[in-house]
Amino acid sequence: MNITRLLTALILLMGAVLLLPLWRWLLLEWWSNDYYSHGLLVPWISGFFAWRIIPHLERKPEDRGLVLVAIGVTVYLVFLYFRAFHFAALGMILLFAGMIWTYWGLAGLKKLTFPLVFLIFMIPFPFVEASSLPLSLLTGQLATRLMQGVGLDVTVQGAAVTLPNANLIVGAQCSGVRSIITLFTLAAVFTYLVEGQWLRKLLLFLAVIPIAILGNIVRVSSLLWVANRWGADAGFTYYHDYSGFVFFAFSFLLFILLAQILGCNKIRSER
């Protein structure tokens, strides 16, 4: 028994050393990447759900899980070599899945699917930041059209918005991408915790995108109104910094309302 525990501890130590470069990169990204500042919380949330489930699992070892372990290690090492850390992180998740399969069997892996998949929300994928510019342009266009519809004298050319008393630039920070990522993370936890038909829960989860975009368009529209009434400094120096929290809360309330409409509003059992 002591030898088994010693070997297990040694394997875990070797695994920790192997994964160290990836976790160093993740920590740096969470610290410096505004889109993924929530990333530090994801492993803790995932670990909490796993901790609630594991005591109820029955150990049924399956050697087939070692195949997934080998695939995960291979994917991790290949992408680590090419410094494609976001794909290496996916390899790490596959490695964890293989370890669970090997130790608790396929039934255990199914039970722990959500804590494993949820780890994806901690990975800073490059396409996320790349999408901020086109989305900000779309937001600027739609917000301008909305304000024109209520009689505001405003025009837009690309990212440049012209008001009678101010010229503004709708930059990447106005894209709403950060809100979409954060809302997706919260929505994943919410849809996991509540009861409901899987199709309704999937619809609720995917509804995050239009809800977040709508909330951001309303926010930018109100920013244009504030800038038109009180000047660019009031709009982009004061209102811009604080309105994000208000409209994020607005978007989340819309999400909760939709959950009520779809009947996804009762906490389910974790067993």
C-alpha positions in Angstrom: 0.0 0.0 0.0 2.8 2.4 0.9 4.6 1.6 -2.4 1.4 2.3 -4.3 0.9 5.7 -2.6 4.6 6.5 -3.2 4.3 5.7 -6.9 1.0 7.7 -7.2 2.7 10.7 -5.5 5.7 10.4 -7.8 3.5 10.3 -10.9 1.6 13.3 -9.8 4.8 15.2 -9.1 6.1 14.3 -12.6 2.8 15.5 -14.1 3.0 18.8 -12.2 6.6 19.4 -13.5 5.5 18.5 -17.1 2.5 20.9 -16.9 4.5 23.7 -15.3 5.3 25.7 -18.5 1.6 25.7 -19.5 0.5 27.0 -16.1 3.1 29.7 -16.1 1.8 30.9 -19.5 -1.8 30.7 -18.2 -1.0 32.8 -15.1 0.7 35.4 -17.3 -2.3 35.6 -19.6 -4.8 35.9 -16.8 -2.8 38.7 -15.4 -2.2 40.7 -18.6 -5.1 39.7 -20.9 -8.2 41.8 -20.0 -10.5 39.3 -21.9 -9.4 36.5 -19.5 -9.0 38.2 -16.2 -11.6 35.7 -14.9 -9.5 32.8 -15.9 -7.9 32.4 -12.5 -11.3 31.5 -11.0 -12.1 28.8 -13.5 -9.9 26.0 -12.1 -11.2 26.7 -8.6 -14.8 26.5 -9.8 -14.1 23.3 -11.7 -12.3 21.9 -8.7 -15.2 22.7 -6.5 -17.7 20.8 -8.7 -15.3 17.9 -9.0 -14.9 17.9 -5.2 -18.7 17.6 -4.8 -18.9 14.7 -7.2 -15.9 12.6 -6.5 -17.1 11.3 -3.0 -20.1 9.7 -4.8 -18.0 7.9 -7.4 -17.4 4.2 -7.3 -13.9 3.2 -8.4 -14.0 1.0 -11.5 -10.5 1.2 -13.1 -10.4 0.8 -16.9 -7.1 0.3 -18.8 -8.7 1.9 -21.9 -8.3 5.2 -20.2 -4.5 4.9 -20.7 -5.1 5.4 -24.4 -6.6 8.8 -23.8 -3.8 9.6 -21.4 -1.3 8.9 -24.1 -3.2 11.0 -26.6 -3.4 13.9 -24.2 0.3 13.7 -23.4 1.2 13.6 -27.1 -1.1 16.5 -28.0 0.3 18.5 -25.0 3.9 17.9 -25.8 3.6 18.6 -29.6 1.8 21.9 -29.1 4.0 22.8 -26.2 7.0 22.3 -28.5 5.5 24.7 -31.1 4.5 27.1 -28.2 0.8 26.8 -29.2 -0.1 27.0 -25.5 -3.9 27.2 -26.1 -3.9 23.9 -27.9 -1.5 22.4 -25.4 -4.1 23.3 -22.7 -6.6 21.2 -24.6 -4.1 18.3 -24.5 -3.9 18.8 -20.7 -7.7 18.5 -20.4 -7.5 15.3 -22.5 -4.8 14.0 -20.1 -7.1 14.7 -17.1 -10.0 13.0 -18.8 -7.8 9.9 -19.5 -6.7 9.8 -15.9 -10.2 10.0 -14.6 -11.3 7.2 -17.1 -8.4 5.0 -15.9 -9.1 5.5 -12.2 -12.9 5.7 -12.0 -14.0 4.2 -15.3 -16.2 5.5 -18.0 -19.1 6.1 -15.6 -16.8 8.4 -13.5 -15.7 10.2 -16.6 -19.3 10.9 -17.5 -20.0 12.3 -14.1 -17.0 14.6 -14.2 -17.6 15.8 -17.8 -18.7 19.3 -16.7 -15.8 20.1 -14.4 -13.4 18.9 -17.2 -15.1 20.8 -20.1 -15.5 23.9 -18.0 -11.7 24.2 -17.9 -12.0 25.4 -21.5 -13.2 28.8 -20.3 -9.7 29.4 -18.7 -7.9 29.1 -22.1 -7.1 32.4 -23.8 -7.8 31.5 -27.5 -6.2 33.9 -30.0 -9.4 34.2 -32.2 -11.2 35.9 -29.2 -9.1 39.0 -29.3 -9.0 39.0 -33.1 -12.9 39.2 -33.1 -13.0 42.4 -31.0 -12.3 44.8 -33.9 -14.9 43.6 -36.4 -17.5 43.3 -33.5 -16.7 46.8 -32.4 -17.3 48.1 -35.9 -20.6 46.3 -36.1 -21.5 47.7 -32.6 -20.7 51.2 -33.7 -22.8 50.9 -36.8 -25.8 49.5 -35.0 -25.6 51.9 -32.1 -25.3 54.9 -34.5 -28.4 53.7 -36.5 -30.3 53.3 -33.2 -29.5 56.9 -32.1 -30.3 58.2 -35.5 -33.7 56.6 -35.2 -34.4 58.6 -32.0 -33.3 61.8 -33.7 -29.7 62.2 -32.7 -27.5 64.0 -35.2 -24.8 61.4 -35.5 -22.9 59.8 -38.4 -20.4 56.9 -38.6 -17.5 56.2 -40.9 -15.8 52.9 -40.0 -14.8 53.3 -36.4 -15.2 57.1 -36.4 -18.4 58.5 -35.0 -19.2 62.2 -35.5 -21.5 64.2 -33.2 -22.2 67.9 -33.4 -19.9 68.6 -30.4 -17.5 65.6 -30.5 -15.6 63.1 -32.7 -15.3 59.7 -31.2 -13.7 56.4 -32.0 -15.5 53.1 -31.2 -12.5 51.0 -30.4 -12.0 47.3 -29.6 -12.8 47.9 -26.0 -16.4 48.7 -27.1 -16.8 45.3 -28.9 -18.4 43.6 -25.9 -16.2 40.5 -26.3 -15.2 40.7 -22.7 -18.8 40.6 -21.6 -19.6 37.8 -24.0 -16.7 35.6 -22.5 -17.7 36.4 -18.9 -21.4 35.8 -19.6 -20.5 32.5 -21.3 -18.6 31.4 -18.2 -21.5 32.3 -15.9 -24.0 30.8 -18.3 -22.1 27.5 -18.3 -22.3 27.2 -14.5 -25.9 28.3 -14.5 -27.1 25.8 -17.1 -25.2 23.0 -15.4 -26.8 23.7 -12.0 -30.4 24.0 -13.2 -32.8 21.4 -14.3 -34.3 21.4 -17.8 -34.4 19.7 -21.2 -31.0 19.6 -22.8 -32.3 21.4 -25.9 -33.7 24.3 -23.8 -30.5 24.5 -21.8 -28.4 24.6 -25.0 -30.7 27.4 -26.3 -30.3 29.3 -23.1 -26.5 28.9 -23.2 -26.2 30.0 -26.9 -28.5 33.0 -26.2 -25.6 34.6 -24.4 -24.2 35.9 -27.7 -27.3 37.9 -28.8 -28.0 39.0 -25.2 -24.4 40.3 -24.7 -24.4 42.0 -28.1 -27.7 43.7 -27.5 -26.6 44.9 -24.1 -23.4 46.3 -25.6 -25.3 48.1 -28.4 -27.5 49.7 -25.8 -24.5 50.7 -23.8 -22.6 52.3 -26.7 -25.9 54.0 -27.8 -26.3 55.5 -24.4 -22.6 56.5 -24.4 -23.2 58.5 -27.6 -26.2 60.2 -26.0 -24.1 61.2 -23.0 -21.3 62.5 -25.2 -23.7 64.4 -27.3 -25.3 66.0 -24.3 -22.3 66.6 -22.0 -19.3 66.3 -24.3 -16.8 63.6 -25.2 -14.9 63.8 -21.8 -18.1 63.0 -19.9 -18.9 60.1 -22.3 -15.6 58.5 -22.7 -13.8 59.5 -19.5 -16.5 58.9 -16.9 -19.5 57.2 -18.3 -17.5 54.7 -20.3 -15.6 53.4 -17.3 -18.6 52.7 -15.1 -21.4 51.9 -17.6 -19.9 48.5 -18.4 -20.8 47.1 -15.0 -24.3 48.4 -15.3 -25.0 46.9 -18.7 -23.3 43.7 -17.8 -25.8 43.3 -15.0 -28.6 44.3 -17.5 -27.4 41.5 -19.8 -27.3 38.9 -17.0 -30.8 39.9 -15.9 -32.0 39.3 -19.4 -30.3 35.9 -19.3 -32.1 35.0 -16.0 -35.4 36.2 -17.5 -34.9 33.9 -20.5 -34.1 31.1 -18.1 -37.4 31.6 -16.4 -39.3 31.7 -19.7 -37.6 28.4 -20.8 -38.3 26.8 -17.4 -34.7 26.4 -16.5 -35.0 27.7 -13.0 -34.7 24.9 -10.5 -31.4 23.6 -9.0 -30.8 20.0 -9.9 -29.2 17.3 -7.9 -25.5 16.7 -8.5 -25.8 12.9 -8.1 
